[in-house]
């Protein structure tokens, strides 16, 4: 079986393509194939993890297993501090 061939022709007018090209060119020539393999597999793994986390959170929210934290009450700014700030603003 012959090795498959892939051709990458970035459109350097597209900022994302141009950035990808710069990154790829920083990788030593003999390591680019492995770099592309690693990046593709890492992206696939991230997507799998994202879906798993999303599904887990969704299930947890449905089951009601997570406690909701009460909203924090807003703290009032002391009058003395407001007076001080007002005086600073007047100067």
Residue frames relative to the residue before (quaternion, step in Angstrom):
aa qw qx qy qz dx dy dz
X 1.0000 0.0000 0.0000 0.0000 0.00 0.00 0.00
X 0.3620 -0.7338 0.5298 0.2230 3.58 -0.86 0.91
X 0.5701 -0.6040 0.4395 0.3420 3.53 -1.20 0.59
X 0.4592 -0.6624 0.5023 0.3131 3.59 -0.98 0.76
X 0.2547 -0.7563 0.5862 0.1398 3.55 -1.17 0.62
X 0.0897 -0.7754 0.6242 0.0317 3.53 -1.04 0.85
X 0.1479 -0.7848 0.5976 0.0718 3.55 -0.91 0.92
X 0.1344 -0.7846 0.6036 0.0453 3.56 -0.84 1.02
X 0.0286 0.7976 -0.5993 0.0617 3.55 -0.59 1.17
X 0.1630 -0.8274 0.5296 0.0917 3.58 0.06 1.23
X 0.3661 -0.6673 0.5990 0.2490 3.52 -1.24 0.60
X 0.2632 -0.8245 0.4819 0.1366 3.58 -0.12 1.26
X 0.5475 0.5686 -0.4124 0.4548 3.59 1.27 0.09
X 0.6172 0.4956 -0.3301 0.5143 3.57 1.30 -0.32
X 0.4571 -0.7221 0.4393 0.2769 3.64 -0.55 1.12
X 0.6456 0.5145 -0.3339 0.4549 3.62 0.99 -0.71
X 0.6458 0.5059 -0.3162 0.4764 3.60 0.99 -0.83
X 0.6560 0.5215 -0.3109 0.4483 3.55 0.95 -0.93
X 0.6538 0.4994 -0.3090 0.4772 3.59 0.99 -0.84
X 0.6425 0.5165 -0.3208 0.4664 3.60 0.94 -0.87
X 0.6462 0.5232 -0.3184 0.4554 3.58 0.97 -0.83
X 0.6464 0.5163 -0.3204 0.4615 3.60 0.96 -0.89
X 0.6528 0.5106 -0.3130 0.4639 3.58 0.95 -0.89
X 0.6682 0.5030 -0.3018 0.4576 3.57 0.89 -0.93
X 0.6721 0.5017 -0.3046 0.4515 3.59 0.98 -0.78
X 0.5987 0.5538 -0.3645 0.4495 3.62 1.22 -0.33
X 0.5966 0.5446 -0.3562 0.4697 3.58 1.25 -0.39
X 0.5227 -0.6350 0.4535 0.3433 3.64 -0.85 0.86
X 0.6398 -0.5927 0.3410 0.3508 3.57 -0.98 0.94
X 0.7134 0.4650 -0.2702 0.4493 3.61 0.87 -0.84
X 0.7093 0.4500 -0.2530 0.4799 3.59 1.26 -0.22
X 0.4401 0.7401 -0.4337 0.2653 3.61 1.24 -0.08
X 0.6252 0.5306 -0.3551 0.4489 3.61 0.95 -0.76
X 0.6862 0.4712 -0.2896 0.4725 3.59 0.85 -0.95
X 0.6071 0.5547 -0.3490 0.4494 3.58 1.06 -0.74
X 0.6725 0.4903 -0.2977 0.4677 3.59 0.88 -0.93
X 0.6210 0.5274 -0.3361 0.4724 3.59 1.01 -0.80
X 0.6698 0.5088 -0.2988 0.4507 3.59 0.86 -0.98
X 0.6749 0.4998 -0.2948 0.4558 3.59 0.89 -0.94
X 0.6548 0.5069 -0.3141 0.4645 3.60 0.93 -0.85
X 0.6855 0.4750 -0.2884 0.4705 3.59 0.88 -0.92
X 0.6307 0.5297 -0.3314 0.4603 3.60 1.04 -0.74
X 0.6422 0.5103 -0.3212 0.4733 3.59 0.98 -0.81
X 0.6445 0.5152 -0.3182 0.4668 3.58 0.96 -0.82
X 0.6586 0.5068 -0.3040 0.4659 3.59 0.96 -0.87
X 0.6352 0.5274 -0.3250 0.4612 3.60 1.00 -0.82
X 0.6533 0.5087 -0.3111 0.4665 3.58 0.96 -0.86
X 0.6317 0.5195 -0.3251 0.4748 3.59 1.01 -0.80
X 0.6665 0.4922 -0.2972 0.4745 3.60 0.93 -0.88
X 0.6246 0.5421 -0.3358 0.4509 3.60 0.99 -0.82
X 0.6710 0.4910 -0.2938 0.4715 3.57 0.93 -0.92
X 0.6451 0.5227 -0.3158 0.4592 3.58 0.99 -0.83
X 0.6589 0.4927 -0.3046 0.4799 3.59 0.93 -0.88
X 0.6453 0.5251 -0.3172 0.4553 3.57 0.93 -0.90
X 0.6666 0.4979 -0.2907 0.4725 3.58 0.93 -0.91
X 0.6538 0.5184 -0.3081 0.4571 3.59 0.96 -0.87
X 0.6603 0.4934 -0.3057 0.4765 3.58 0.91 -0.89
X 0.6375 0.5318 -0.3252 0.4528 3.57 0.94 -0.88
X 0.6680 0.4936 -0.2966 0.4713 3.61 0.91 -0.93
X 0.6567 0.5137 -0.3114 0.4559 3.58 0.94 -0.87
X 0.6557 0.5014 -0.3141 0.4691 3.58 0.98 -0.79
X 0.6371 0.5263 -0.3246 0.4602 3.61 1.04 -0.76
X 0.7045 0.4719 -0.2705 0.4559 3.59 0.93 -0.89
X 0.3911 -0.7389 0.4685 0.2857 3.57 1.20 -0.32
X 0.3722 0.7702 -0.4511 0.2543 3.58 1.22 0.36
X 0.6681 0.4782 -0.3071 0.4803 3.57 1.19 -0.36
X 0.3777 -0.7122 0.5463 0.2274 3.56 -0.96 0.90
X 0.3408 -0.7039 0.5761 0.2376 3.51 -1.07 0.69
X 0.3733 -0.7130 0.5493 0.2250 3.51 -0.94 0.89
X 0.4673 -0.6633 0.4908 0.3174 3.61 -0.92 0.80
X 0.5465 -0.6135 0.4550 0.3434 3.53 -1.09 0.72
X 0.4646 -0.6732 0.4996 0.2852 3.54 -0.96 0.85
X 0.4386 -0.6702 0.5277 0.2829 3.53 -1.05 0.78
X 0.4826 -0.6572 0.4935 0.3028 3.52 -1.06 0.77
X 0.3604 -0.7192 0.5536 0.2152 3.52 -0.98 0.88
X 0.3832 -0.7031 0.5470 0.2440 3.54 -0.99 0.82
X 0.4317 -0.6641 0.5409 0.2829 3.52 -1.13 0.68
X 0.4802 -0.6862 0.4597 0.2953 3.60 -0.73 1.02
X 0.6134 -0.5914 0.3961 0.3423 3.55 -1.10 0.79
X 0.6299 0.5444 -0.3381 0.4387 3.59 0.98 -0.84
X 0.6552 0.5056 -0.3183 0.4623 3.56 1.00 -0.81
X 0.6393 0.5160 -0.3265 0.4673 3.59 0.99 -0.79
X 0.6321 0.5252 -0.3289 0.4652 3.60 1.00 -0.82
X 0.6465 0.5232 -0.3112 0.4598 3.57 0.94 -0.92
X 0.6736 0.4891 -0.2955 0.4688 3.58 0.88 -0.95
X 0.6286 0.5323 -0.3347 0.4577 3.57 1.01 -0.78
X 0.6553 0.5079 -0.3070 0.4673 3.59 0.97 -0.89
X 0.6375 0.5227 -0.3267 0.4623 3.60 1.00 -0.80
X 0.6531 0.5228 -0.3112 0.4510 3.55 1.00 -0.82
X 0.6576 0.5354 -0.3011 0.4362 3.59 1.07 -0.75
X 0.6340 0.5621 -0.3293 0.4167 3.60 1.14 -0.54
